[in-house]
Amino acid sequence: MYGRKVSFDLKPNCISDFNRRQEADIVPILRKQKGFQDVITLVTPDKKHVQAISLWDKAENAEAYDRAGFPEVTKLLASVIDGKPRVQTLEVATSTIHKTMK
């Protein structure tokens, strides 16, 4: 299993718009991607910084999303994020989702 960690800063007062876009637009895009397992989105208490961790069955599926789906997501978020998202692809060492997905 692989994870993609995407970090970015939100523009001021954009948390509601971000949350709406996440649920209405981004999660449906992720669900259509081959190998997608789950996404966890974390926001700092001051609502300025976001880290989203998506989980994938294989590295090649995470990489395919990076090429095909992620550019669309980046466009959807352009008006609410400040700067460019920072992306890391990581191998999952441990996760309880393995047990719930079987």
PyMOL commands that set and color helices and strands:
alter all, ss='L'
color gray80, all
select helices_A, chain A and resi 15-31+59-68+70-77+97-101
alter helices_A, ss='H'
color red, helices_A
select strands_A, chain A and resi 2-10+36-43+49-56+81-91
alter strands_A, ss='S'
color yellow, strands_A
deselect
rebuild
show_as cartoon
